[in-house]
């Protein structure tokens, strides 16, 4: 989506804050023995209370209000009553929602009560990849600066990139133009970041996986056995006066969990 009016920016910031606050609440509500369905219910209630609708449900009839993925799972995990969260789990939560015709999309990964060095490295490095890509944004830049920055971080951290999961445009729909914003450098990319362009950046870095596969449930995307990934995601608007990150939580609280 190309934003052209201030009221559009305000609506994107409103739904962005809602999904960011929802994510923060869910990350802070995790307890040992909780099911992913119980955690999803916390997110659903928050969205309902703020008059927002789950984007995966509205757009794709997803069987949950949010996506919650555990351990080997990378994305699109279905909240279930028999998926119990335990200390040491690697948990990814992706929250996207719609309000007043505008969408916001955010996500984060948490090594829950874990000192696993692989998990901690994945989380730390993927945060760095997101932040490094955001620093490259400006009108007129080639979209491939995003993938170039992510790839540079991944190489430095000796991690791989999940190459079949991409960032994307967002705004009036959950997956808007531009589609297929790669998390690795593509020298053939010719698209340019326009003033007002609204999109997500969501790198997935792994300890060896380069691609995910869809499980039999038709939704969950998983890494091969023994491999893990982390994802962090923001929605942002690139303008001539700077980058507006819409998915910041209210009251200035930190967005990314430590």
JORAFEN-V324376 format. One record per helix or strand of 2 or more residues. SS is the DSSP state (H for helix, E for strand). FROM is the first residue (numbers start at 1). TO is the last residue. If there is no record, write none. Layout:
# JORAFEN-V324376
((SS,FROM,TO) (SS,FROM,TO))
This chain:
# JORAFEN-V324376
((H,6,29) (H,36,49) (E,53,54) (H,55,60) (E,67,70) (E,73,75) (E,90,99) (E,102,111) (H,117,134) (H,144,156) (E,160,161) (E,167,169) (E,176,181) (E,197,201) (E,204,206) (E,213,214) (E,221,222) (E,229,231) (E,233,239) (E,242,245) (H,250,252))
